[in-house]
């Protein structure tokens, strides 16, 4: 039997981050060593609470949660309450979790864990602005040796942006951090809007999740229905894309996706293209850019995780 994959998940929950965390914590494929939080969809105090709340609801209060950077490296902070609600996880009951935040800073914890680990032993899943990861790589560049892959939800190419005509939110929220991470040479797979816009939470798919029964299936269904309500306000007639859950789906079943080998850079100069990801084909490039996703297989994976849970 293949041993569980050691993960550090860096996120900014966020409705879709919440679904991503439920997938990761619900699958025996993963050994989640830490969840680190960053300001993004909502401010840091809320992303840190929401991550602990999801751990508690999943019966995993043992997973340590570390709060990280409260703002981007250089740019003014941006948030996305319009798409996630004031709480960040619109659609479910919000409460103060019993488990406290761990006292260490997220960047310190990332460095600590990776410094003490063998080469290429960790996978990093990053579904928010890359501020924490960039800071860790600047403070301790040697930790790159312990990372086998960074799986990133971020960027856009053929689809255009979702916060500006050119930029996707996670990259736009801290493009200088994204540039630092992508320029590091660490192998990375990017699940951008090009991929996530192909996987939509239709009513039929949500109904199948709800039909599984149990509090966790009901919670995911509630989150996705709430997300669809918010999506309809901004883009009438569309269903919410599965942005952040695509990272876990990639790790569970990469055969559901198609990729091209690339080198991805980020526009950090001020102007209309600020935060844009530029994707250049390169056989020796360190980045895999996901171009296609199988939506039906994607949702089947979510159903399988929920059906396997007690």
ROLOVEX-214922 format. One record per residue: x, y, z of N, C-alpha, C in turn; residue number from 1. Coordinates in nm, 2 decimals. Each point is the difference from the previous one (the first is absolute). Layout:
N
REC      nxx      nyy      nzz     caxx     cayy     cazz      cxx      cyy      czz    nr
REC        X        Y        Z        X        Y        Z        X        Y        Z   NUM
...
END
This chain:
310
REC      nxx      nyy      nzz     caxx     cayy     cazz      cxx      cyy      czz    nr
REC     0.08    -0.12     0.00    -0.08     0.12     0.00     0.09     0.12     0.00     1
REC    -0.04     0.10    -0.08     0.08     0.13    -0.01    -0.03     0.08     0.13     2
REC     0.11     0.04     0.06    -0.02     0.08     0.13    -0.06     0.14    -0.04     3
REC    -0.07     0.05     0.10    -0.07     0.13    -0.02     0.10     0.11    -0.04     4
REC    -0.04     0.09    -0.08     0.09     0.11    -0.05     0.01     0.11     0.10     5
REC     0.11     0.04     0.05     0.02     0.11     0.10    -0.03     0.13    -0.07     6
REC    -0.10     0.08     0.06    -0.04     0.13    -0.06     0.02     0.11     0.11     7
REC     0.03     0.11    -0.05    -0.02     0.13     0.07    -0.10     0.07    -0.09     8
REC    -0.11     0.04     0.06    -0.11     0.08    -0.08     0.00     0.14     0.04     9
REC     0.03     0.09    -0.09     0.00     0.14     0.03    -0.12     0.07    -0.07    10
REC    -0.09     0.06     0.07    -0.13     0.04    -0.05    -0.05     0.12     0.06    11
REC    -0.12     0.05    -0.05    -0.07     0.12     0.04    -0.15    -0.03     0.01    12
REC    -0.05    -0.09     0.07    -0.14    -0.04    -0.01    -0.10     0.11     0.03    13
REC    -0.09     0.03    -0.09    -0.03    -0.04    -0.14    -0.09    -0.13    -0.01    14
REC    -0.11     0.02    -0.07    -0.09    -0.11    -0.03     0.07    -0.11    -0.07    15
REC     0.07     0.03    -0.11     0.06    -0.11    -0.07     0.12    -0.06     0.07    16
REC     0.07     0.08     0.08     0.10    -0.06     0.09    -0.06    -0.10     0.10    17
REC    -0.12     0.03     0.05    -0.07    -0.08     0.09    -0.02    -0.14    -0.06    18
REC    -0.05     0.00    -0.12    -0.03    -0.13    -0.07     0.13    -0.07    -0.03    19
REC     0.11     0.07    -0.03     0.13    -0.06    -0.02     0.05    -0.06     0.12    20
REC    -0.01     0.07     0.12     0.04    -0.06     0.13    -0.08    -0.13     0.03    21
REC    -0.13     0.01    -0.02    -0.08    -0.12     0.02     0.04    -0.12    -0.08    22
REC     0.04     0.02    -0.13     0.05    -0.10    -0.08     0.13    -0.06     0.05    23
REC     0.09     0.09     0.04     0.14    -0.04     0.04    -0.01    -0.08     0.14    24
REC    -0.08     0.06     0.09    -0.01    -0.07     0.13    -0.09    -0.13     0.00    25
REC    -0.08    -0.01    -0.11    -0.09    -0.12    -0.01     0.06    -0.11    -0.07    26
REC     0.12     0.02    -0.07     0.06    -0.11    -0.08     0.12    -0.06     0.07    27
REC     0.01    -0.13     0.01     0.11    -0.07     0.06     0.13     0.02    -0.09    28
REC    -0.01     0.06    -0.11     0.11     0.02    -0.09     0.10     0.10     0.06    29
REC    -0.04     0.08     0.09     0.08     0.11     0.05     0.03     0.00     0.15    30
REC     0.12     0.04     0.03     0.04     0.02     0.14     0.02     0.15     0.02    31
REC    -0.10     0.07     0.04     0.01     0.15     0.01     0.07     0.03     0.13    32
REC     0.13     0.05    -0.02     0.08     0.03     0.12    -0.03     0.14     0.06    33
REC    -0.05     0.09    -0.08    -0.03     0.13     0.05    -0.09     0.07    -0.10    34
REC    -0.08     0.09     0.05    -0.07     0.10    -0.08     0.04     0.14     0.04    35
REC     0.05     0.07    -0.10     0.05     0.14     0.03    -0.10     0.09    -0.08    36
REC    -0.03     0.12     0.07    -0.10     0.09    -0.06     0.07     0.13    -0.03    37
REC    -0.07     0.07    -0.09     0.05     0.13    -0.05    -0.12     0.09    -0.03    38
REC     0.02     0.13     0.00    -0.10     0.09    -0.04    -0.03    -0.01    -0.15    39
REC    -0.13     0.00    -0.03    -0.03    -0.02    -0.15    -0.15     0.03    -0.02    40
REC    -0.07    -0.11    -0.01    -0.15     0.01    -0.02    -0.06     0.09     0.11    41
REC     0.04    -0.02     0.12    -0.04     0.08     0.11     0.12     0.03     0.09    42
REC     0.00     0.09     0.10     0.12     0.03     0.08     0.05    -0.12     0.07    43
REC     0.12     0.01     0.05     0.07    -0.12     0.06    -0.07    -0.05     0.12    44
REC    -0.06     0.08     0.09    -0.07    -0.05     0.11    -0.12    -0.10    -0.04    45
REC    -0.06     0.03    -0.11    -0.11    -0.08    -0.05     0.05    -0.12    -0.07    46
REC     0.10     0.01    -0.08     0.05    -0.12    -0.07     0.06    -0.10     0.10    47
REC     0.06     0.05     0.11     0.05    -0.09     0.10    -0.11    -0.07     0.08    48
REC    -0.10     0.08     0.03    -0.12    -0.07     0.07    -0.07    -0.10    -0.09    49
REC    -0.01     0.04    -0.13    -0.08    -0.09    -0.09     0.08    -0.13    -0.02    50
REC     0.13     0.00    -0.01     0.08    -0.12    -0.01    -0.02    -0.09     0.12    51
REC     0.00     0.05     0.12    -0.02    -0.08     0.12    -0.14    -0.05     0.01    52
REC    -0.10     0.08    -0.05    -0.14    -0.04     0.00    -0.02    -0.12    -0.09    53
REC     0.06     0.00    -0.12    -0.01    -0.11    -0.09     0.07    -0.13     0.06    54
REC     0.11     0.02     0.07     0.07    -0.11     0.06    -0.10    -0.07     0.11    55
REC    -0.06     0.09     0.08    -0.09    -0.05     0.10    -0.12    -0.07    -0.06    56
REC    -0.06     0.06    -0.10    -0.12    -0.06    -0.07     0.04    -0.14    -0.06    57
REC     0.13    -0.01    -0.04     0.04    -0.13    -0.06     0.05    -0.10     0.10    58
REC    -0.01     0.04     0.13     0.05    -0.09     0.10     0.15    -0.01     0.01    59
REC     0.07     0.10    -0.04     0.14     0.01     0.00     0.06     0.12     0.07    60
REC    -0.04     0.02     0.12     0.05     0.11     0.08     0.15    -0.01     0.03    61
REC     0.05    -0.12    -0.02     0.14    -0.03     0.02     0.09     0.07    -0.11    62
REC    -0.05     0.03    -0.11     0.08     0.07    -0.11     0.04     0.14     0.05    63
REC     0.13     0.02     0.01     0.04     0.14     0.05    -0.02     0.10    -0.11    64
REC    -0.05     0.12     0.05    -0.02     0.11    -0.09     0.08     0.12     0.05    65
REC     0.08     0.06    -0.09     0.09     0.11     0.03    -0.04     0.12    -0.09    66
REC    -0.02     0.11     0.07    -0.03     0.13    -0.07     0.13     0.06    -0.06    67
REC    -0.01     0.05    -0.12     0.12     0.06    -0.07    -0.01     0.14    -0.02    68
REC     0.02     0.04    -0.12     0.02     0.15    -0.03    -0.14     0.07    -0.02    69
REC    -0.01     0.11     0.07    -0.13     0.07     0.00    -0.02     0.09    -0.12    70
REC     0.10     0.01    -0.09    -0.02     0.09    -0.11     0.11    -0.04    -0.11    71
REC    -0.02     0.05    -0.12     0.10    -0.04    -0.11     0.13     0.06     0.03    72
REC     0.10    -0.04    -0.08     0.14     0.05     0.02     0.01     0.15    -0.03    73
REC    -0.06     0.05    -0.11     0.02     0.14    -0.04    -0.13     0.07    -0.03    74
REC    -0.09    -0.06    -0.06    -0.12     0.06    -0.05    -0.10     0.03     0.11    75
REC    -0.10     0.08    -0.02    -0.10     0.02     0.10    -0.09    -0.13     0.00    76
REC    -0.05    -0.03     0.12    -0.08    -0.12     0.01    -0.13     0.01    -0.08    77
REC    -0.04    -0.12    -0.05    -0.13    -0.01    -0.07    -0.07    -0.13     0.06    78
REC    -0.13     0.00     0.01    -0.07    -0.11     0.05    -0.12    -0.03    -0.10    79
REC    -0.08    -0.11     0.04    -0.10    -0.04    -0.10    -0.13    -0.04     0.07    80
REC    -0.04     0.08     0.09    -0.13    -0.03     0.07    -0.12    -0.01    -0.09    81
REC     0.01     0.07    -0.11    -0.11    -0.01    -0.10    -0.02    -0.14    -0.05    82
REC     0.10    -0.08     0.00     0.00    -0.14    -0.06     0.00    -0.10     0.11    83
REC     0.02     0.03     0.13     0.01    -0.09     0.11    -0.09     0.03     0.12    84
REC    -0.06     0.12     0.00    -0.08     0.04     0.11     0.09     0.07     0.11    85
REC    -0.06     0.07     0.09     0.08     0.07     0.10     0.08    -0.09     0.09    86
REC    -0.05    -0.12     0.02     0.07    -0.10     0.08     0.11    -0.07    -0.07    87
REC    -0.01     0.00    -0.13     0.09    -0.08    -0.09    -0.06    -0.13    -0.03    88
REC    -0.09    -0.06     0.08    -0.06    -0.13    -0.03    -0.15     0.01     0.01    89
REC    -0.05     0.09    -0.08    -0.15     0.03    -0.01    -0.06    -0.14    -0.04    90
REC    -0.12    -0.02     0.07    -0.07    -0.12    -0.03     0.00    -0.11     0.11    91
REC     0.09     0.02     0.10     0.00    -0.10     0.11     0.01     0.08     0.13    92
REC    -0.04    -0.07     0.11     0.01     0.06     0.13     0.14     0.03     0.04    93
REC     0.03     0.12     0.05     0.13     0.05     0.04     0.01     0.00     0.15    94
REC     0.10    -0.05     0.05     0.02     0.00     0.15     0.15     0.01     0.03    95
REC     0.03     0.03     0.12     0.14     0.00     0.05     0.05    -0.14     0.03    96
REC     0.10    -0.05    -0.07     0.04    -0.14     0.02     0.06    -0.02     0.14    97
REC     0.00    -0.12     0.05     0.05    -0.03     0.13     0.16     0.00     0.00    98
REC     0.05    -0.05    -0.11     0.15    -0.01     0.00     0.06     0.14    -0.03    99
REC     0.09     0.04     0.07     0.06     0.14    -0.02     0.10    -0.01    -0.12   100
REC     0.03     0.12    -0.05     0.12     0.01    -0.09     0.12    -0.05     0.07   101
REC     0.10    -0.05    -0.07     0.13    -0.03     0.05     0.07     0.13     0.02   102
REC     0.09     0.01     0.09     0.07     0.13     0.03     0.10     0.04    -0.10   103
REC     0.06    -0.09    -0.07     0.10     0.04    -0.10    -0.06     0.06    -0.12   104
REC     0.08     0.09    -0.07    -0.04     0.06    -0.12     0.01    -0.10    -0.11   105
REC    -0.09     0.01    -0.10    -0.01    -0.10    -0.11     0.13    -0.01    -0.07   106
REC     0.07     0.11    -0.03     0.12     0.00    -0.07     0.11    -0.08     0.08   107
REC     0.01     0.03     0.13     0.09    -0.07     0.08    -0.02    -0.15     0.00   108
REC    -0.13    -0.04     0.01    -0.04    -0.14     0.00     0.04    -0.07    -0.13   109
REC    -0.03     0.06    -0.12     0.03    -0.05    -0.13     0.15    -0.03     0.00   110
REC     0.08     0.10     0.04     0.15    -0.02     0.00     0.04    -0.11     0.09   111
REC    -0.06    -0.01     0.12     0.04    -0.10     0.10    -0.03    -0.14    -0.06   112
REC    -0.12    -0.02    -0.05    -0.03    -0.13    -0.05     0.09    -0.04    -0.12   113
REC     0.02     0.09    -0.09     0.07    -0.04    -0.12     0.15    -0.01     0.02   114
REC     0.06     0.08     0.09     0.14    -0.02     0.04     0.03    -0.13     0.05   115
REC    -0.09    -0.06     0.07     0.03    -0.13     0.07    -0.05    -0.12    -0.08   116
REC    -0.03     0.02    -0.13    -0.06    -0.11    -0.08     0.10    -0.04    -0.11   117
REC    -0.01    -0.12    -0.04     0.09    -0.05    -0.11    -0.04     0.07    -0.13   118
REC     0.10    -0.01    -0.10    -0.02     0.06    -0.13    -0.13    -0.05    -0.06   119
REC    -0.07     0.10    -0.06    -0.12    -0.03    -0.09    -0.10    -0.08     0.08   120
REC    -0.02     0.02     0.13    -0.09    -0.08     0.08    -0.14     0.06     0.02   121
REC    -0.01     0.13    -0.03    -0.12     0.08     0.03    -0.07     0.05    -0.13   122
REC    -0.13     0.00     0.00    -0.08     0.07    -0.10    -0.06     0.12     0.06   123
REC     0.01     0.12    -0.06    -0.07     0.11     0.05    -0.12     0.03    -0.09   124
REC    -0.12     0.02     0.07    -0.12     0.04    -0.07    -0.03     0.14     0.03   125
REC    -0.01     0.09    -0.10    -0.01     0.14     0.03    -0.13     0.05    -0.08   126
REC    -0.10     0.04     0.08    -0.12     0.04    -0.06    -0.04     0.15     0.03   127
REC     0.09     0.08     0.05    -0.02     0.14     0.02     0.12     0.08    -0.05   128
REC     0.01     0.13     0.03     0.12     0.07    -0.03     0.12    -0.07     0.05   129
REC     0.12     0.01    -0.07     0.11    -0.08     0.04     0.10     0.07     0.09   130
REC    -0.05     0.09     0.09     0.08     0.08     0.09     0.08    -0.08     0.09   131
REC    -0.06    -0.10     0.07     0.07    -0.08     0.10     0.11    -0.08    -0.07   132
REC    -0.03    -0.06    -0.11     0.10    -0.08    -0.07     0.12     0.08    -0.05   133
REC    -0.03     0.12    -0.05     0.11     0.08    -0.05     0.09     0.05     0.12   134
REC    -0.07     0.03     0.11     0.08     0.05     0.12     0.09    -0.12     0.04   135
REC    -0.05    -0.12     0.01     0.07    -0.11     0.04     0.12    -0.03    -0.09   136
REC    -0.02     0.01    -0.13     0.11    -0.02    -0.09     0.11     0.10     0.00   137
REC    -0.04     0.13     0.03     0.10     0.10     0.01     0.08    -0.01     0.13   138
REC    -0.07    -0.04     0.11     0.07    -0.01     0.13     0.09    -0.12     0.01   139
REC    -0.05    -0.11    -0.07     0.08    -0.13     0.01    -0.01    -0.07    -0.14   140
REC     0.08     0.05    -0.10    -0.01    -0.06    -0.13     0.03    -0.15    -0.01   141
REC     0.07    -0.05     0.10     0.04    -0.14     0.00    -0.12    -0.09     0.02   142
REC    -0.11     0.05     0.04    -0.12    -0.08     0.02    -0.06    -0.05    -0.13   143
REC     0.04     0.06    -0.11    -0.04    -0.05    -0.13     0.04    -0.14    -0.03   144
REC     0.11    -0.05     0.06     0.04    -0.14    -0.02    -0.10    -0.10     0.05   145
REC    -0.08     0.04     0.10    -0.09    -0.09     0.06    -0.14    -0.01    -0.07   146
REC    -0.02     0.09    -0.10    -0.12     0.01    -0.07     0.00    -0.08    -0.13   147
REC    -0.09    -0.10    -0.01     0.00    -0.07    -0.13    -0.08     0.07    -0.10   148
REC    -0.11     0.07     0.04    -0.08     0.07    -0.09    -0.09     0.11     0.08   149
REC    -0.02     0.11    -0.07    -0.10     0.09     0.06    -0.12    -0.01    -0.10   150
REC    -0.12    -0.02     0.06    -0.12    -0.01    -0.08    -0.08     0.13     0.03   151
REC    -0.02     0.08    -0.10    -0.05     0.14     0.02    -0.13     0.02    -0.07   152
REC    -0.10     0.06     0.07    -0.11     0.05    -0.07     0.03     0.15    -0.03   153
REC     0.02     0.03    -0.12     0.03     0.14    -0.03     0.03     0.02    -0.15   154
REC    -0.03     0.12    -0.04     0.04     0.04    -0.14    -0.12    -0.01    -0.10   155
REC     0.03     0.05    -0.12    -0.10    -0.01    -0.11     0.08     0.03    -0.12   156
REC    -0.05    -0.07    -0.11     0.07     0.03    -0.13    -0.11     0.02    -0.11   157
REC    -0.05    -0.11    -0.06    -0.11     0.02    -0.10    -0.13     0.05     0.06   158
REC    -0.03    -0.03     0.12    -0.12     0.04     0.06    -0.01     0.14     0.04   159
REC     0.11     0.07     0.01     0.00     0.14     0.05    -0.02    -0.01     0.15   160
REC     0.00     0.12     0.06     0.00     0.01     0.15    -0.14     0.00     0.06   161
REC    -0.01    -0.01     0.13    -0.12     0.01     0.07    -0.01     0.11     0.10   162
REC     0.11     0.08     0.01     0.00     0.12     0.09     0.03     0.12    -0.09   163
REC     0.08    -0.02    -0.11     0.02     0.10    -0.10    -0.01    -0.08    -0.13   164
REC    -0.01     0.07    -0.12     0.00    -0.07    -0.12     0.11    -0.10    -0.03   165
REC     0.11     0.02     0.08     0.12    -0.08    -0.03     0.04    -0.09     0.12   166
REC    -0.04     0.04     0.12     0.06    -0.06     0.12    -0.10    -0.09     0.08   167
REC     0.05    -0.11     0.05    -0.08    -0.08     0.09     0.02     0.04     0.14   168
REC    -0.09    -0.01     0.09     0.00     0.06     0.13     0.12    -0.04     0.09   169
REC     0.03    -0.13     0.01     0.11    -0.04     0.09     0.14     0.07    -0.04   170
REC     0.02     0.00    -0.13     0.12     0.07    -0.05     0.00     0.15     0.02   171
REC    -0.11     0.06    -0.04    -0.02     0.14     0.01     0.01     0.05     0.15   172
REC    -0.04    -0.08     0.09     0.00     0.04     0.14     0.14     0.01     0.05   173
REC     0.10    -0.07    -0.05     0.14     0.02     0.03     0.09    -0.05    -0.11   174
REC     0.01     0.08    -0.11     0.07    -0.04    -0.12     0.15    -0.01     0.03   175
REC     0.05     0.08     0.09     0.15     0.00     0.03     0.03    -0.13     0.07   176
REC    -0.09    -0.05     0.09     0.03    -0.13     0.06    -0.01    -0.11    -0.10   177
REC    -0.10     0.00    -0.09    -0.02    -0.10    -0.11     0.13     0.00    -0.08   178
REC     0.05     0.11    -0.04     0.12     0.01    -0.08     0.12    -0.07     0.07   179
REC     0.01     0.03     0.13     0.11    -0.06     0.08    -0.01    -0.15     0.00   180
REC    -0.12    -0.06     0.02    -0.01    -0.14     0.00     0.02    -0.06    -0.14   181
REC    -0.06     0.05    -0.10     0.02    -0.05    -0.13     0.14     0.01    -0.06   182
REC     0.07     0.10     0.04     0.14     0.02    -0.04     0.10    -0.08     0.08   183
REC    -0.05    -0.07     0.10     0.09    -0.08     0.08     0.05    -0.13    -0.07   184
REC    -0.06    -0.04    -0.10     0.04    -0.12    -0.07    -0.06    -0.13     0.05   185
REC    -0.08     0.01     0.11    -0.06    -0.12     0.06    -0.11    -0.05    -0.09   186
REC     0.00    -0.13    -0.03    -0.11    -0.05    -0.08    -0.14     0.04     0.05   187
REC    -0.08     0.04    -0.09    -0.14     0.04     0.04    -0.10    -0.03    -0.10   188
REC    -0.11    -0.04     0.04    -0.12    -0.02    -0.09    -0.10     0.11     0.03   189
REC    -0.04     0.07    -0.10    -0.10     0.11     0.01    -0.13    -0.04    -0.05   190
REC    -0.10     0.00     0.09    -0.14    -0.02    -0.03    -0.06     0.14    -0.01   191
REC    -0.01     0.06    -0.12    -0.04     0.13    -0.02    -0.15     0.01    -0.04   192
REC    -0.05     0.12    -0.03    -0.13     0.01    -0.05    -0.02    -0.08    -0.13   193
REC     0.10    -0.02    -0.07    -0.01    -0.07    -0.13    -0.06    -0.14     0.03   194
REC     0.04    -0.06     0.12    -0.04    -0.13     0.04    -0.13     0.00     0.08   195
REC     0.00     0.09     0.10    -0.11     0.00     0.10    -0.13     0.04    -0.07   196
REC     0.00     0.09    -0.10    -0.12     0.04    -0.07    -0.07    -0.11    -0.08   197
REC     0.08    -0.11    -0.01    -0.06    -0.12    -0.07    -0.08    -0.09     0.10   198
REC     0.01     0.03     0.13    -0.06    -0.09     0.10    -0.09     0.09     0.08   199
REC    -0.13    -0.01    -0.03    -0.11     0.08     0.06    -0.09    -0.08     0.09   200
REC    -0.04     0.06     0.11    -0.09    -0.07     0.10    -0.14     0.02    -0.05   201
REC    -0.04    -0.08    -0.09    -0.14     0.01    -0.05    -0.10    -0.06     0.11   202
REC    -0.12     0.04    -0.02    -0.10    -0.05     0.10    -0.01    -0.15     0.00   203
REC     0.01    -0.07    -0.11     0.00    -0.14     0.00     0.12    -0.06     0.07   204
REC     0.11     0.06    -0.01     0.12    -0.05     0.07    -0.01     0.02     0.15   205
REC    -0.05     0.12     0.04    -0.03     0.02     0.14    -0.10    -0.09     0.06   206
REC    -0.11    -0.03    -0.08    -0.10    -0.09     0.05     0.06    -0.14     0.03   207
REC     0.09    -0.04    -0.09     0.06    -0.14     0.02     0.08     0.00     0.13   208
REC     0.07     0.11     0.03     0.08     0.01     0.13    -0.10     0.00     0.12   209
REC    -0.10     0.08    -0.01    -0.10     0.00     0.11    -0.07    -0.13     0.03   210
REC    -0.02    -0.08    -0.11    -0.07    -0.13     0.01     0.08    -0.10     0.08   211
REC     0.13     0.02     0.01     0.09    -0.09     0.07    -0.04     0.00     0.15   212
REC    -0.05     0.11     0.05    -0.04     0.01     0.14     0.11     0.02     0.09   213
REC    -0.03     0.04     0.13     0.10     0.02     0.10     0.04     0.14     0.01   214
REC     0.06     0.05     0.11     0.03     0.14     0.02     0.10     0.05    -0.10   215
REC     0.10    -0.08    -0.04     0.11     0.05    -0.08    -0.05     0.02    -0.15   216
REC    -0.08    -0.09    -0.05    -0.06     0.02    -0.13    -0.09     0.12     0.00   217
REC    -0.08     0.01     0.10    -0.09     0.12     0.02     0.07     0.13     0.00   218
REC     0.12     0.00     0.07     0.08     0.12     0.01     0.05     0.04    -0.13   219
REC     0.06    -0.09    -0.08     0.05     0.03    -0.13    -0.11     0.05    -0.09   220
REC    -0.11    -0.07     0.00    -0.12     0.04    -0.08    -0.04     0.14     0.04   221
REC     0.00     0.03     0.13    -0.04     0.14     0.04     0.10     0.10    -0.05   222
REC     0.13    -0.03     0.01     0.10     0.10    -0.04    -0.01     0.02    -0.15   223
REC    -0.02    -0.10    -0.08    -0.01     0.02    -0.14    -0.13     0.07    -0.04   224
REC    -0.11    -0.03     0.06    -0.12     0.08    -0.03     0.02     0.14     0.03   225
REC     0.06     0.03     0.12     0.02     0.14     0.04     0.10     0.07    -0.10   226
REC     0.10    -0.08    -0.05     0.09     0.06    -0.10    -0.07     0.03    -0.13   227
REC    -0.09    -0.09    -0.04    -0.08     0.03    -0.12    -0.08     0.12     0.01   228
REC    -0.06     0.03     0.12    -0.08     0.12     0.02     0.09     0.12    -0.01   229
REC     0.12     0.00     0.05     0.09     0.11    -0.01     0.05     0.02    -0.14   230
REC     0.03    -0.11    -0.07     0.05     0.00    -0.14    -0.11     0.06    -0.09   231
REC    -0.13    -0.03     0.03    -0.11     0.05    -0.09    -0.01     0.15     0.02   232
REC     0.03     0.06     0.11     0.00     0.14     0.02     0.10     0.07    -0.09   233
REC     0.12    -0.06    -0.01     0.11     0.06    -0.08    -0.01    -0.04    -0.15   234
REC    -0.04    -0.12    -0.03     0.00    -0.05    -0.13    -0.13    -0.08    -0.03   235
REC    -0.11     0.06    -0.02    -0.13    -0.06    -0.01     0.01    -0.12    -0.11   236
REC    -0.06    -0.11     0.04    -0.01    -0.11    -0.09     0.12    -0.10     0.01   237
REC     0.10     0.03     0.08     0.11    -0.09     0.01     0.00    -0.07     0.14   238
REC     0.06    -0.12     0.00     0.02    -0.07     0.13     0.14     0.01     0.05   239
REC     0.02    -0.01     0.12     0.14     0.03     0.06     0.10    -0.10    -0.05   240
REC     0.12     0.05    -0.04     0.11    -0.09    -0.03     0.06    -0.06     0.12   241
REC     0.06    -0.12    -0.01     0.07    -0.07     0.11     0.14     0.04     0.00   242
REC     0.03     0.12     0.05     0.14     0.05    -0.01     0.09    -0.08     0.09   243
REC    -0.01     0.02     0.13     0.10    -0.06     0.10    -0.01    -0.15     0.01   244
REC    -0.12    -0.06    -0.01     0.00    -0.14     0.01     0.07    -0.07    -0.12   245
REC     0.03     0.07    -0.10     0.07    -0.06    -0.11     0.14    -0.04     0.04   246
REC     0.06     0.06     0.10     0.14    -0.04     0.04     0.00    -0.14     0.06   247
REC    -0.10    -0.03     0.08    -0.01    -0.13     0.07    -0.04    -0.10    -0.11   248
REC    -0.09     0.04    -0.09    -0.04    -0.10    -0.11     0.12    -0.04    -0.08   249
REC     0.09     0.10    -0.03     0.12    -0.03    -0.07     0.09    -0.10     0.07   250
REC     0.01     0.01     0.13     0.08    -0.09     0.07    -0.06    -0.14     0.01   251
REC    -0.13     0.00     0.01    -0.07    -0.13     0.01     0.00    -0.07    -0.14   252
REC    -0.02     0.07    -0.11    -0.02    -0.07    -0.13     0.05     0.09    -0.11   253
REC     0.13     0.01    -0.02     0.05     0.09    -0.10    -0.04    -0.04    -0.14   254
REC    -0.05    -0.12    -0.02    -0.04    -0.05    -0.13    -0.13     0.07    -0.04   255
REC    -0.07     0.07     0.09    -0.12     0.08    -0.03     0.04     0.13    -0.08   256
REC     0.12     0.03    -0.01     0.05     0.13    -0.05     0.09    -0.02    -0.11   257
REC     0.02     0.11    -0.08     0.10     0.01    -0.11     0.09     0.12     0.04   258
REC     0.13    -0.02    -0.03     0.09     0.11     0.03     0.10     0.03    -0.11   259
REC     0.06     0.11     0.01     0.12     0.03    -0.09     0.11     0.05     0.09   260
REC     0.12    -0.03    -0.05     0.12     0.05     0.08     0.03     0.14    -0.04   261
REC     0.02     0.09     0.10     0.01     0.14    -0.02     0.10     0.07     0.10   262
REC     0.02     0.12    -0.03     0.06     0.09     0.10    -0.09     0.12     0.02   263
REC    -0.05     0.02     0.12    -0.10     0.10     0.03     0.06     0.12     0.07   264
REC    -0.02     0.12    -0.04     0.04     0.12     0.06    -0.12     0.08     0.04   265
REC     0.03     0.10     0.08    -0.11     0.09     0.05     0.03     0.14    -0.03   266
REC    -0.09     0.08    -0.04     0.01     0.14    -0.03    -0.01     0.08     0.14   267
REC     0.11     0.06     0.04     0.00     0.07     0.13     0.01     0.15    -0.02   268
REC     0.01     0.05    -0.12     0.01     0.14    -0.03    -0.14     0.06     0.01   269
REC    -0.02     0.12     0.05    -0.13     0.06     0.01    -0.06     0.02    -0.15   270
REC    -0.13    -0.01    -0.01    -0.07     0.02    -0.12    -0.11    -0.10    -0.02   271
REC    -0.06     0.00    -0.11    -0.12    -0.08    -0.02     0.02    -0.15     0.00   272
REC     0.13    -0.05    -0.02     0.03    -0.14     0.00     0.06    -0.04     0.14   273
REC     0.00     0.08     0.10     0.05    -0.03     0.13    -0.06    -0.13     0.05   274
REC     0.08    -0.10     0.04    -0.05    -0.12     0.05    -0.02    -0.11    -0.11   275
REC     0.02     0.03    -0.12    -0.02    -0.09    -0.11     0.11    -0.11     0.00   276
REC    -0.04    -0.13    -0.03     0.09    -0.10    -0.02     0.03    -0.02    -0.15   277
REC     0.13     0.00    -0.03     0.04    -0.02    -0.14     0.05    -0.15    -0.01   278
REC    -0.05    -0.07    -0.09     0.02    -0.14    -0.01     0.08    -0.03    -0.13   279
REC     0.12    -0.05     0.01     0.08    -0.03    -0.12     0.04    -0.15     0.00   280
REC    -0.03    -0.06    -0.11     0.03    -0.14    -0.02     0.15    -0.02     0.01   281
REC     0.04    -0.10     0.08     0.14    -0.03     0.02     0.02    -0.15     0.04   282
REC     0.06    -0.08    -0.08     0.02    -0.14     0.03     0.08    -0.02     0.13   283
REC     0.08     0.10     0.03     0.09    -0.01     0.12    -0.06     0.09     0.11   284
REC    -0.11     0.06    -0.02    -0.06     0.09     0.10    -0.04    -0.07     0.13   285
REC     0.00     0.07     0.11    -0.03    -0.07     0.13    -0.14    -0.01     0.03   286
REC    -0.09     0.05    -0.09    -0.14     0.01     0.04    -0.09    -0.08    -0.10   287
REC    -0.10    -0.07     0.06    -0.10    -0.07    -0.08    -0.13     0.09     0.01   288
REC    -0.05     0.04    -0.12    -0.12     0.08    -0.01    -0.11    -0.09    -0.04   289
REC    -0.10    -0.01     0.08    -0.11    -0.09    -0.03    -0.10     0.07    -0.10   290
REC    -0.02    -0.07    -0.11    -0.08     0.06    -0.11    -0.14    -0.06    -0.01   291
REC    -0.02    -0.13     0.05    -0.13    -0.06    -0.01    -0.03    -0.08     0.13   292
REC    -0.13     0.00     0.03    -0.05    -0.08     0.12    -0.13    -0.07    -0.04   293
REC    -0.01    -0.12     0.06    -0.12    -0.09    -0.02    -0.09     0.03     0.11   294
REC    -0.11     0.08    -0.02    -0.09     0.05     0.10    -0.07    -0.12     0.07   295
REC    -0.05    -0.09    -0.08    -0.08    -0.11     0.06     0.09    -0.09     0.09   296
REC     0.12    -0.03    -0.05     0.09    -0.08     0.09     0.04     0.08     0.12   297
REC     0.01     0.13    -0.01     0.03     0.08     0.11    -0.10    -0.01     0.11   298
REC    -0.13     0.01    -0.03    -0.10    -0.01     0.10    -0.02    -0.14     0.05   299
REC     0.03    -0.10    -0.08     0.00    -0.14     0.04     0.10    -0.02     0.11   300
REC     0.11     0.07    -0.01     0.10    -0.01     0.11    -0.05     0.05     0.13   301
REC    -0.07     0.12     0.00    -0.05     0.05     0.12    -0.11    -0.09     0.06   302
REC    -0.08    -0.06    -0.09    -0.10    -0.09     0.05     0.07    -0.13     0.07   303
REC     0.11    -0.05    -0.07     0.07    -0.11     0.06     0.05     0.03     0.14   304
REC     0.06     0.12     0.02     0.05     0.03     0.13    -0.11     0.00     0.10   305
REC    -0.11     0.06    -0.03    -0.11     0.01     0.09    -0.06    -0.13     0.03   306
REC    -0.01    -0.09    -0.10    -0.06    -0.13     0.03     0.09    -0.09     0.08   307
REC     0.13     0.03     0.00     0.09    -0.08     0.08     0.01     0.04     0.14   308
REC    -0.06     0.12     0.04     0.01     0.05     0.13    -0.10    -0.06     0.09   309
REC     0.03    -0.02     0.13    -0.10    -0.06     0.09    -0.12     0.10     0.03   310
END
